[in-house]
Amino acid sequence: MLFRSHTPKPSTIYAICSRNGMNRLTPPMKQNKQRIIKTKAGELVHIDSHYLARGIIAGDSSRYYLVGLIDACTRLAWVEVVKDLTALTVMFASLKALNMLSQEYQVRFAEILSDNGPEFGRKQTKAKQAHPFERLLQEMSIKHRYIRPYRPQTNGKIERFWKTIEQDVLEGTYFEDYEHLQKELTEYLYYYNHERHHQGIDGKTPAQFNQICQRIT
């Protein structure tokens, strides 16, 4: 008798696996996946801009903004206060933040994740060489990734970070001037990176977790 081999369709295989609960990661597999991600400091940094409430600086009705970075692995973060969100201003703020994290914590970033805001360069733009932020990434050999349209949760780490900044530093607080605001944020960032423990990184501070990642890699 002659038997012919038959290769099932992928959809058939998925249906069988789904019926038997084989399409989900087991707890050990999830832990292993998280462990792999956590040992890659600098693999991905989230970047975003944040609008501050008018009048946060006493006697000044101007609008101010924050440009912030947070490492997806270690949660190391840095923020710069800026007076506008033009591409050039955001480029210089990003450069300062990247250099700060690189020099202080020896982190080298491979990829950066942003929304599709004009300050970061539109994904569909072909002339990326002419955009300040895009040119910065090219010069630093950092790959630019974008969040999925209408899915801000893709950049969830920095969105949560902004809520933390608002609750811990900004809400109900008025600052004497621009320099005072940046000073308070800088002091808080030291606390955030060196003293504030994070459940998402095994209860360690970002600086502590970064040391572990550096030893592993």
N, C-alpha and C positions, 0 to 999 in steps of 0.2 A: 504494500500500500504506500502511495506517495503522499507525504505530508508537506503542505506549503506553510512557510513561516508567515506569521501575521504580526505586524507592528501596530499596537493600538494607538488611537489618536491621543494627543496630549490632553484634550478635554475629557476623554474617557478615563485616563490615568488620574487626573485631578478629581473627577467625580468619585472614583473609588477611594482615593486618599481622604477626601473630605468626609465621606460616609463613615470612614473608620477612624476619624480624628487624627489622621497622620499628616494633615496640612498645617499643623500648628507647632511652634517651637515648644519643646519641653522646658521646664524650669532650668535644668542644667545647661541646655542650649542657649536660653536667654541670658543666663549669667555669663556664659562664655562669650556671647556676642557683645555684651556690655563691657566685659573685661578687655576685649580687643579694641573697642572704640576708645575706652578710657586711657589706654596706654599710648595713644598717638597724640601727644601734645603738639599743637600747632597745625594739625591736619586741616582744621577748618576754623575760621573766625567769623563770627556774625557781626555785621555792622548795620547801624541804623541812625537816623536823626530823630530828635525829639523836640517838640515845641514846648517852651516854657510859658507859663501864664504871664500876661502883661502885668506890670507893676510889681514884679517879684524883687526888683531893685528899687529901693526907696527913692522917690522923686523922679523916677525914670519910667516913662510909659512905653519905651521901645520894646520890640519883641526880641527875645534871645532864644537860642537853640542849643541843644547838646548834640554832639557827634560822639557815638560810643562804640566800643569794640568789646566783645567777650569771646574768649576761647571756648569752643564747644566741648573740649575735653576737660580742661582744668578749671574753668569758670574764671580765670584771670580776666580782669576787666580794666578798661581805662576810658575816660571821658574828657572831652574838651568842650568848653563853652565858646560859642561863635555868635557873631552878630548877624549873620545871614547864611543862607543855604545855597549860595552860588557854587558852581562846580569847583572853582578855584579855591574858595574858602574851605570847602569840605575836603578837598585834596590835601591841603596843608594840615588841617586838623587830623586827618587820617594818618598822614605821614608821621606826625608827632606822636600819635597814639601807638602806631606800629613800632616806631623806634623805642618808645618807652617800654613796651612789653618785651621787646627783643633784648634791650640792654639790661633791664632789671631782672628778667627771668629767663634769659637765654632761649626764648621761643622764636622759632622761624616758621612763618606761616606759609602753607602750600596753597590754600584756597580761601577765598573770602566770599561770604554769602550776603547779598543785599536784596532789597526790593527793586522795583523797576523805576525808582525815582530819578528825575533828571540830574540830580546832584551826583548820582553814581553812574550815570550813563545808561541809556535805554538799551535793552537787550537786542532790539532789532536794528540799532544804529550800526551802519557799516563803517563809518569814519571814526573808529574807536581811537585811533592814533591821535586825533585832534582833541579828545576829551581829557581834561586834566586828571580825573580820577582813574580813568582807564589807562592813561599813559603811565601814571604812577605804578599801577599793578604790573604793567608790562616791564617797567624798569626793575621792579623788585621780583620779577618772575613768580608772581602770584596769580593763580587762575581765578577768574571772576565767575561766580555762579549766581543764579537768580532764584528767588523763591517762586513757587508756582503761583500763577495768577489767582487772585481771590482766596489765597490760602496763607494769611499772615502767620498762622500757627507754625508754618515752616521755619519762621525766624523766631520761634517761641522763646528761646533762651534770652535773647536781648529784650523782647517784649516784657518778659517777667522782670528782667533787670531794671527796666524803666519804672515799673511799679514799685520796686524796692527803693530806688532812688527817690521817687516821689514821697513814699511813706516815711523813709528814714531821714531825708535831708530837706526836702522842699516844702512839703505841706505845712501851712501855717507859719512859714518863715519868710522874713524879709531881709534882704542883704543891703549893706551900705553902698556898695558899688560893684562894678564888674569884677574887679580883682578879688573882692571879698567872696563873691560867689565861687570863683574858680578855686580859691584857697580852701573853702569849706568842702568842696567836692574832692579836692586832692587829698585832704585829711581823711575824708570818708572812704576814699578808694584804698588808702593804705589799710584802714580797718577792714574793709570788705575783702581785700586780697590776703591779709595776714592774720586776721583775728576772727572773722565771721565764719562759722562752721556751716557746711552745706550738706544736707541730707543726700543730695544727688551724687555726691562724691565721697560716700562712706563717712560722712560726718567730719571730714577734714576741711581745712581752709584751702582756698585755691593755691596759695604758695606751697603748702605742705604737699598737696596732691601733685603739683608740678614737679617737685623734687623727686617724688616716687616715679613719675612718668619719665623724667630725665634719666634716672638710674636704669629703668627697664629698657629704654630705647638706646 
